[in-house]
Amino acid sequence: MFRQSALINNEWVNAKSGQTFSVIDPATENEIGKVPEMNVEDTKEAIHVAKKAFKDWATLTAKVSYYPLRYVYSAVYVLNKQMALDIMEKNFLFSLFRIDMIIF
């Protein structure tokens, strides 16, 4: 699920410069991947295509736009729920570790 590129204009792209930066898991401090180091040119392109897409999106009726928005909402909800469970699990394990350290 972890994409190591940026989604611009419905395409997964890398930075024009080819530069990347590391994504670090704060719990383990291990690198979990690299993502593009987007510069001003990349950002301006993303803004340009987003503005163009918004003009098309704004012409849709609520009835038509409901389904894609509902899909995105559901996907984000599921991901947030999974992330919350992962965080709770890590915090629980960390709490057990701290209790062991205090007891012993």
N, C-alpha and C positions, 0 to 999 in steps of 0.2 A: 504494500500500500504506500510505502514511503517513496515518493518520486524525487529523484535528484535533478530536477529541472523545474522551470517555471511555466505556468499555464498562461499563455498570452494568445488571444484570438483563437481560443479553442485548440491550441497546439502546444505540446510540451517542447520548450525551447531551452537552450543554454544561453549564457551571457555572450554577447557579441565578442567580448574580449577573451572569452574562454576561461576567465578566472572563476574560482570557486572558493567557498569558505566552509569550514567544518561545522557540523551540527553536533553538539556535545550533550549527552545524557547527563543532566545535573545530579542524578542519583548515583551514577557510577563513575562519572567524569570520563567515560569512554566515548570515542567518536562513533556516532551511529550513521554518519553519511556526510555527503558534501552537497551543497546547493550552489547555484550560480550566484556570482557576485555581480548583480545587475548595476549598471552605471546609469548616468543621466540619460544617455541615448536610449537605452533599453526601457527606462522608466517612461520617457516621453512617448515611445511607441506604444507601450501598454496603456497609457492614458488615452492616447489617440484612438486606439481600437475600442477601448471601453466606452468612450463618448459616442462613437459610431454605433456600437451595439445598443447603448441606452436609447438612442433615437428610435431604433427599430423596436425595442422592447416597449417603449412608451406608447406605441400605437396599438399594442395588444389590449384586448378587453380583460377584465378581471377574471372572467370565466376561463379564458385561454391561458392566462399567466398563472392561474392557481396551481395547476398540476406540476409544472417544473419547480415552482417555489415550494410546494409541499414535498416534492422529492428531495430537494436540497435540505429543507428543514429536517426531514426524517433522517437523512444521512448524517447531518451534524449532530442531531440528538443522540443517535446510536453511538457515534464516535465520542461525544462528550460523556455519555454514560459509561462507556468502556474505559475512558481515561480516568474518570472518577473512581471506578472500581480498582484500577491499577494503582492509583495514588493511595487509596484506602488500604490496599493490600501492602504496599511498600511501607506506609506509615505504621501499620499494625506490626509488621515484622521489625521495623526500627524500634517501636515501643517495646516489643519483647526483648530485643537486644539490650536496650537501655535498662530494663528491669533486671535482666541477668547481670549487667554490670554493677547495678546498685546492690543486689543481693550478695554477689560474690565479691 
